[in-house]
Amino acid sequence: MENTRPAFLDAARQALEIFYPDCDSGFAAGSVLRGEETDKSDIDIVVLYGPEFEDIHRHSEIVAGWPVEFFVQNPAAQDYFMEKDRRRGHCVIMDMVANGIAIPEDTPLSRQRRQKAQEMIAAGPPVLTEEEMEDRRYFITDTLDDLDAEKPLLDMFGTLANLYNMLGDFYLRAQGRWSGHGKALGRILRKNDAEFAAEYEAAFAAGFSGNFSPVTALAETVLAPYGGRCFAGLKRSAPEEWRSFKGTPQE
């Protein structure tokens, strides 16, 4: 069936006008702008209001055949979400604001917000501490050990899915690069290192077919420059808040 949806930007402008006509501006983003459009592509719109606006929310609609997700924010809320992403080593909202297209047009506030997002991206994610590196190596090691166990294949799929995110995140963060989760992780891996991304895809394709050896070998290669597997001797103290915990109230 022929795709009769309007063009990406036309639909984005229409969506903003229908649902948030009083906003300052919006940033339209999505796979279309990355040249990865499919007939299932959607539109992400960061909707920007002034400081006095307080109804911060996320909102989904279908507009002219396009799935549209609105992220409705004021500057303070946007700072909150960008900082929350930054601490995780992700730049989700930052990327939408920094690289999205201003609709219906740029404003002084939208230019100010774009500049801040671009500066945050350029500064890079937080550098992982030695303890954070050890923790990540530990959890990857523990997950790799599960792959060596004789378990039902369905159980192993869950292990592989967890490892897919953990290992890719470690590879990127250990090098001081921005990371991602799920489908975004694959895109970021391709952008940073196409050759490694191809190896990653092949290893996990084999893994989900029941051959775990390529995944294990790839993980060993990724961990090697940072000390390899980590398990024996690792100790982490419980957080101090356990001392003030009063227990679950009894009915």
KOLKOL-453299 format. One line per 10 residues: for each residue y negated, x negated, z negated of C-alpha. Coordinates in pm, whole numbers, plus 50000, padded with zeros to 5 digits. Layout:
BEGIN
Y,X,Z; ...
This chain:
BEGIN
50000,50000,50000; 49658,49869,50094; 49438,49762,49804; 49133,49988,49805; 48974,49853,49489; 48610,49747,49521; 48521,49380,49501; 48548,49211,49163; 48175,49178,49093; 48096,49527,49221
48354,49672,48984; 48230,49457,48695; 47870,49570,48743; 47982,49931,48772; 48187,49905,48452; 47898,49755,48258; 47658,50022,48382; 47896,50305,48288; 47992,50193,47939; 47716,49960,47816
47398,50038,48011; 47176,49936,47720; 47321,49587,47668; 47123,49269,47728; 47373,49136,47982; 47738,49061,48040; 47959,48774,48153; 48228,48874,48403; 48535,48652,48396; 48901,48656,48491
49166,48514,48719; 48970,48619,49029; 48701,48362,48954; 48967,48092,48921; 49105,48176,49266; 49423,48323,49115; 49375,48689,49206; 49675,48921,49233; 49692,49298,49275; 49733,49313,48896
49427,49102,48814; 49188,49248,48562; 48825,49193,48468; 48713,49046,48138; 48353,49119,48042; 48178,48966,47743; 47910,49225,47667; 47603,49071,47504; 47364,49260,47278; 47074,49138,47069
47098,49034,46702; 47034,49385,46570; 47349,49528,46732; 47639,49566,46486; 47915,49764,46659; 48124,49458,46743; 48449,49558,46912; 48699,49519,47194; 48742,49802,47444; 48972,49861,47746
48917,50092,48043; 49020,50143,48406; 48720,50134,48640; 48758,50190,49015; 49120,50079,48998; 49044,49766,48795; 49171,49718,48438; 48863,49608,48242; 48850,49452,47896; 48514,49448,47722
48439,49205,47438; 48126,49354,47283; 47926,49106,47076; 47591,49003,46941; 47500,48631,46910; 47625,48598,46552; 47959,48764,46630; 47994,48551,46941; 47935,48238,46734; 48206,48358,46495
48465,48410,46767; 48380,48086,46947; 48408,47888,46624; 48735,48061,46537; 48873,47960,46878; 48734,47607,46847; 48917,47546,46520; 49243,47643,46690; 49168,47409,46977; 49118,47700,47218
48808,47797,47415; 48874,48157,47519; 48536,48324,47459; 48358,47993,47520; 48508,47970,47867; 48418,48330,47957; 48057,48273,47854; 48025,47922,47996; 48190,47991,48332; 48162,48367,48377
47911,48531,48611; 47610,48693,48444; 47583,49065,48522; 47378,49248,48626; 47170,48929,48610; 47083,48636,48386; 46846,48691,48096; 46686,48446,47852; 46953,48540,47595; 47244,48502,47837
47118,48160,47948; 47087,48053,47585; 47441,48170,47509; 47585,48004,47818; 47425,47672,47725; 47572,47687,47375; 47920,47766,47508; 47899,47483,47760; 47793,47239,47489; 48081,47345,47265
48333,47298,47546; 48190,46957,47635; 48215,46846,47270; 48590,46910,47278; 48823,47054,47014; 48854,46917,46659; 49051,46593,46640; 49387,46650,46474; 49423,46478,46139; 49724,46260,46063
49865,46539,45847; 49817,46796,46124; 49993,46566,46371; 50284,46523,46130; 50307,46897,46071; 50325,46964,46444; 50588,46695,46494; 50787,46844,46206; 50787,47197,46346; 50876,47073,46694
51160,46866,46546; 51290,47163,46349; 51283,47377,46663; 51460,47110,46869; 51736,47101,46607; 51786,47474,46663; 51850,47404,47032; 52140,47177,46936; 52308,47455,46737; 52575,47689,46872
52391,48020,46874; 52382,48326,47102; 52170,48271,47412; 51945,48561,47314; 51857,48375,46992; 51788,48061,47189; 51536,48244,47406; 51323,48300,47096; 51351,47932,47007; 51250,47829,47358
50955,48067,47361; 50826,47916,47037; 50882,47563,47161; 50703,47636,47488; 50380,47697,47300; 50426,47433,47029; 50513,47145,47261; 50245,47220,47519; 49985,47259,47246; 50089,46927,47090
50073,46749,47427; 49716,46864,47484; 49577,46843,47131; 49722,46498,47067; 49508,46379,47359; 49197,46555,47231; 49209,46825,47499; 49158,47198,47479; 49478,47398,47450; 49590,47757,47499
49870,48003,47429; 50115,48193,47647; 50023,48214,48014; 49693,48037,47947; 49885,47729,47831; 50051,47684,48169; 49718,47715,48346; 49558,47456,48118; 49850,47217,48163; 49818,47240,48542
49445,47179,48521; 49483,46872,48301; 49796,46712,48445; 49962,46875,48744; 50257,46633,48744; 50336,46695,48379; 50293,47070,48426; 50555,47062,48702; 50795,46877,48471; 50721,47128,48197
50794,47422,48426; 51119,47271,48550; 51241,47186,48199; 51177,47533,48059; 51316,47702,48371; 51637,47512,48304; 51619,47602,47936; 51591,47973,47999; 51891,47938,48231; 52095,47799,47943
52054,47424,48001; 51852,47289,47709; 51889,46917,47784; 51576,46889,48005; 51363,47056,47735; 51496,46823,47467; 51438,46517,47686; 51083,46627,47768; 51006,46689,47401; 51133,46342,47308
50903,46192,47571; 50601,46388,47446; 50664,46296,47081; 50747,45928,47137; 50389,45787,47149; 50311,45954,46815; 50615,45847,46614; 50888,46065,46762; 51067,46330,46563; 50949,46397,46208
51164,46543,45933; 51303,46315,45658; 51055,46242,45382; 50792,46497,45479; 50644,46669,45174; 50368,46929,45156; 50230,47066,44828; 50188,47441,44786; 49829,47569,44805; 49651,47593,44471
49595,47967,44505; 49954,48029,44397; 49831,47965,44042; 49602,48267,44048; 49849,48501,44218; 49929,48795,43988; 50230,48922,44176; 50291,49248,44359; 50181,49549,44151; 50476,49753,44026
50487,50120,44120
